Structures are given as structure tokens and as C-alpha cells.
Amino acid sequence: MLSLEGFIDLPEHKGRGAFDHAAVHTASGRCYVAHTANDAIDVIDLVARKYVGSIPGLPAVAGALVAESPDFVFTSNRGEDTVGIFSPTTEAHVQKVGVGAKPNGLAYDPAKQRLLAANIGDPAAPGSPTVSLVDVAACTRIADLPVAGATRWTVYDSAAGVFHVNISNPPQIVVVDSAHAKIQRIVDIPHTGPHGLDIDVARRRLYCACDAGVFVELDADTGGELAAEKIAGKPDVVFFNVALGRLYVAIGDPGVIEVFDVNPFRRREMVATEAGAHTLAFDASRNIVGAFLPETHRMAVYVDRK
């Protein structure tokens, strides 16, 4: 069960927007959250339970992704069509690489040091939704692959060596071969607006939360639908807790976290957060789930207990 442990105050919003995708560096216990309204990444110490500072200069930052061993933090900077790359130990120095229009979701292949940026595109520019592949070691873009519509989130599948990328409309998951930088296959999703996405690599399951108010379990190798459950509204981020076999889905309206078991796939509980709280962070080593509360500029800290 999710137990509320307290709140961490964060900077107030300076502009339009609020918080977006977040990620945790488990070795240090630091959480990096996109503070879109401030063109910055806010840094939170989950061990000390406090805000420690912000990394500015990231226009309309939409997401953060953490890789460990080697350590990287990646950001998708929607306002300037770049991704940011920095080390948790040298947060002041951010290397930027140009990608496609309005990057959003991020996923990383550590074996090949390849970052995928899922680019929403410009609605006024037909054909602009793409995925970009970046060679992180060389800090260069190596490929742009067109997709059929605006992208949402993406995950890397280490067992298959592919990226799974959610496409909002038409509802699809595009599977991208990391080694050959090409689209391997396209999976049609029978529900409107695939959005949040995570993967159970060992059991070969994808978990896709859709704007239609449906949470879907898919076969990661074939894309076949295995189960579907209703959720409270339009979702955003999804995180999978491998150790506990649980999933966390953030829904901004009405402002809840829905918790699901994976074996079997079914709802476990629903926890109220705050209106507009559409994004989460997850610390796998401490079983911490953080909900970002846009109206009160805080992070609500929950611990999932067996």
C-alpha cells in the first residue's frame, strides 16, 4: 500500500506549465524533475527529503531520464529542439544535441550508448513527428525516423535490443531497432491515445496507459493485447516496480495514482493526490513514489510497503 510520508517544497512556477517527467538516480537518491514552467530541472534529495537546487537553461523542458553505470541524466528540451546530457556529479555542465521538433519521451540503450528522443513534431508541419537517435559518446545525432503521428513516451527493451515508442494518433507502438537505427515493426493499439508506457523485460510484457481511460497489458514481442482495465481518466506517466510486481499510473484529472499488480494484471488501490498532478517519480531502491503537485509546488512522497 502507498503510505504518504510527507511533502517536499519546490520552486514556484515562473511561467506557463508546471512539472513533467522525472527520473531518479538510485545510487545518490537524487530525483530530477522537469520543471517546464521554469525552463529548468529541479533536483531533489530523496534521502534527506529536501530540494537542493535547479539546473536552468533548458527551454520548455519536458522530461528527464537517468542512466546508471555509466551515469547520465538526459533532458528533452522542447523549446529549442535539443536533448541535454550531463553527469549527476557535474550537474552544472550540460551538453546539448539537436534532435527533431519538440522532443518529449526519452529512452536509452546503455550497451550501445544510444539515446532515443521521441519528437512530438509541429502540428503546422506535416511529417514532422519523428524519433531521433543520438550517439551519446560522440554527442551527435545519427538518425531521424519519421513516424505517423505525435509521440508520447518510450522505453528501451534490453532483451530485444529495441525501443518501444507510443504514438498518440493513429494509436500505435513503433518498435525501433537500436543497432540498425530503423523501424522494425508497427503495432496498432485498439484504444485512443497511447500515453504512459513501461516494460517488464523478464516477463515480456508492455504496459500502456491510454487517453481512452484504459490501461493495457501487451505481449512485448508480438504487441498482442493480453488484458485491459479501466482507469479513472487520461493518464500520463507509468512506472513499473520490478521488486514488488506493481505499476503506478498518474492521472491528473481527477488527481490520483492508480496502483496495479502485474501477476495477475489488476487494480490494487487508488490514491488521491492533487488536481493536475499528472506526473510521478519512482525510486526503485527505496520503493518511493513521488507525485508532483502543480497547485502547491510540492512533491508528495509515498512509500510502497509490502
TAVENMO-V195099 format. One record per residue. SS is DSSP state (helix for helix, strand for strand, loop for the rest). D_FIRST is the distance of its C-alpha to the first C-alpha in whole Angstrom. Layout:
BEGIN
SS_D_FIRST, SS_D_FIRST
END
This chain:
BEGIN
loop_0, strand_4, strand_6, strand_10, strand_12, strand_15, strand_18, strand_21, strand_24, loop_25, loop_29, loop_30, loop_31, loop_35, loop_35, loop_34, loop_31, loop_27, strand_25, strand_24, strand_23, strand_22, strand_21, strand_21, strand_23, loop_21, loop_24, loop_25, loop_21, strand_23, strand_22, strand_24, strand_24, strand_27, strand_28, helix_30, helix_32, helix_33, loop_34, strand_32, strand_29, strand_27, strand_26, strand_23, strand_23, loop_19, loop_20, loop_22, loop_20, strand_23, strand_25, strand_28, strand_31, strand_31, strand_33, loop_36, loop_38, loop_36, loop_37, loop_34, strand_32, strand_29, strand_27, strand_26, strand_26, strand_26, strand_28, loop_28, loop_31, loop_33, loop_31, strand_31, strand_30, strand_31, strand_31, strand_32, strand_35, loop_35, loop_38, loop_40, loop_40, strand_39, strand_36, strand_35, strand_35, strand_35, loop_34, loop_31, loop_34, loop_36, loop_34, loop_37, loop_39, loop_38, strand_40, strand_40, strand_41, strand_42, loop_40, loop_40, loop_40, loop_37, strand_34, strand_31, strand_29, strand_29, strand_29, strand_30, strand_32, loop_32, loop_35, loop_37, loop_36, strand_36, strand_34, strand_34, strand_34, strand_33, strand_35, loop_35, loop_39, loop_41, loop_41, loop_45, loop_46, loop_45, loop_44, loop_43, loop_39, strand_39, strand_37, strand_38, strand_38, strand_39, strand_40, loop_38, loop_41, loop_44, loop_42, strand_44, strand_43, strand_44, strand_43, strand_42, strand_41, strand_42, loop_39, loop_39, loop_37, loop_35, strand_32, strand_29, strand_26, strand_27, strand_26, strand_28, strand_28, loop_29, loop_30, loop_32, loop_34, strand_33, strand_31, strand_29, strand_30, strand_29, strand_32, loop_31, loop_35, loop_36, loop_32, strand_32, strand_31, strand_34, strand_34, strand_36, strand_37, loop_37, loop_40, loop_42, loop_41, strand_41, strand_39, strand_39, strand_38, strand_36, strand_34, strand_34, loop_31, loop_31, loop_29, loop_30, loop_29, strand_27, strand_25, strand_22, strand_22, strand_20, strand_21, strand_20, loop_24, loop_24, loop_23, loop_25, strand_23, strand_23, strand_20, strand_22, strand_21, strand_24, loop_25, loop_26, loop_23, strand_22, strand_20, strand_22, strand_22, strand_25, strand_27, loop_27, loop_31, loop_32, loop_30, loop_30, strand_27, strand_25, strand_23, strand_22, strand_19, strand_20, loop_18, loop_18, loop_21, loop_23, strand_20, strand_21, strand_19, strand_17, strand_15, strand_15, strand_13, loop_15, loop_14, loop_11, loop_13, strand_10, strand_12, strand_11, strand_14, strand_16, strand_18, loop_20, loop_22, loop_20, loop_18, strand_14, strand_12, strand_11, strand_9, strand_11, strand_11, strand_15, loop_16, loop_17, strand_16, strand_14, strand_12, strand_8, strand_8, strand_10, strand_9, strand_13, loop_15, loop_18, loop_21, loop_22, loop_19, loop_20, loop_19, strand_16, strand_17, strand_15, strand_15, loop_15, loop_16, loop_14, loop_11, strand_11, strand_11, strand_14, strand_15, strand_19, strand_20, loop_24, loop_25, loop_24, loop_25, strand_21, strand_18, strand_15, strand_13, strand_9, strand_8, strand_5, loop_5, loop_7
END
